[in-house]
Amino acid sequence: MATKTFNVSFPKELADLIDKKTAEQFGSRSDFLRAAALRYLREEQEWQDTTAYMKKMRAEVKPGNTASEAELEDYRKTLTKAGASPEFTDKLVQRLSKSSLYEPV
């Protein structure tokens, strides 16, 4: 993969935190910043995908309809298949189970 080099300025306190974490877990600042950028981009895409999915689900839910345990499990499987992290999926399904759209069967 081709690389592109550029300079970045950080406040001293942030640069010091980056250096500390780099020394603990990464080989270089570049490795740290590359990992941070990739993580941000993945999480941003995950959020966009999940938001689109939730809009679709809201459009399908009619007044008076509620989600069952099976539907919550289907949501979980769909989010997992779409690449959502387990932590994010658990939080979302937990929030759905507490919403007015959920009714235990």
MIVEXMAR-917138 format. One line per field, with one value per residue (C-alpha): residue number from 1; residue in three letters; x, y, z. Coordinates in steps of 0.5 Angstrom, whole numbers. Each point is the difference from the previous one (the first is absolute). Layout:
REM residues N
n <- [NUM,...]
res <- [Ala,...]
u <- [X,...]
v <- [Y,...]
w <- [Z,...]
//
This chain:
REM residues 105
n <- [1,2,3,4,5,6,7,8,9,10,11,12,13,14,15,16,17,18,19,20,21,22,23,24,25,26,27,28,29,30,31,32,33,34,35,36,37,38,39,40,41,42,43,44,45,46,47,48,49,50,51,52,53,54,55,56,57,58,59,60,61,62,63,64,65,66,67,68,69,70,71,72,73,74,75,76,77,78,79,80,81,82,83,84,85,86,87,88,89,90,91,92,93,94,95,96,97,98,99,100,101,102,103,104,105]
res <- [Met,Ala,Thr,Lys,Thr,Phe,Asn,Val,Ser,Phe,Pro,Lys,Glu,Leu,Ala,Asp,Leu,Ile,Asp,Lys,Lys,Thr,Ala,Glu,Gln,Phe,Gly,Ser,Arg,Ser,Asp,Phe,Leu,Arg,Ala,Ala,Ala,Leu,Arg,Tyr,Leu,Arg,Glu,Glu,Gln,Glu,Trp,Gln,Asp,Thr,Thr,Ala,Tyr,Met,Lys,Lys,Met,Arg,Ala,Glu,Val,Lys,Pro,Gly,Asn,Thr,Ala,Ser,Glu,Ala,Glu,Leu,Glu,Asp,Tyr,Arg,Lys,Thr,Leu,Thr,Lys,Ala,Gly,Ala,Ser,Pro,Glu,Phe,Thr,Asp,Lys,Leu,Val,Gln,Arg,Leu,Ser,Lys,Ser,Ser,Leu,Tyr,Glu,Pro,Val]
u <- [0,3,1,-1,4,-3,1,-5,1,-3,-1,6,-4,-4,7,3,-6,1,7,-1,-5,4,6,-5,-3,2,7,-1,-4,-2,-2,-4,-4,-1,-3,-4,-3,-2,-4,-3,-2,-3,-4,-2,-2,-4,-4,-2,-2,-4,-3,-3,-2,-4,-3,-2,-3,-4,-3,-2,-3,-7,-4,-2,5,6,6,0,6,1,0,5,5,-1,2,6,2,-1,5,5,0,0,7,-3,5,-3,0,-4,-5,-1,-2,-4,-4,-1,-2,-5,-3,-1,-4,-7,1,1,-5,3,-4]
v <- [0,7,5,7,4,6,4,1,5,-2,3,-2,-3,-4,-2,-2,-5,-3,-1,-4,-4,-1,-2,-5,-3,2,0,7,7,-2,-7,3,5,-5,-4,6,2,-7,-1,7,-2,-6,2,6,-5,-5,6,2,-7,-1,7,-2,-7,3,5,-6,-3,6,0,-7,1,2,3,-6,-5,-2,-4,-7,-3,-4,7,3,-6,1,7,-3,-4,5,5,-5,-3,8,0,4,-1,-5,6,4,-5,-2,7,1,-6,2,7,-3,-5,6,4,0,-4,-6,-5,-6,-6]
w <- [0,-2,6,1,5,3,7,5,6,7,6,5,5,-6,-3,7,1,-8,2,6,-3,-6,5,3,-6,-7,-3,-2,0,-8,3,5,-4,-6,5,3,-7,-2,7,-1,-8,2,6,-4,-6,5,3,-7,-1,6,-1,-7,3,6,-5,-4,6,2,-6,0,7,0,6,5,-3,5,0,2,3,-7,-3,5,-2,-7,1,4,-6,-5,3,2,-8,-2,4,7,6,5,5,-5,-1,7,2,-6,1,7,-1,-5,5,5,-6,-1,-6,4,4,3,-3]
//
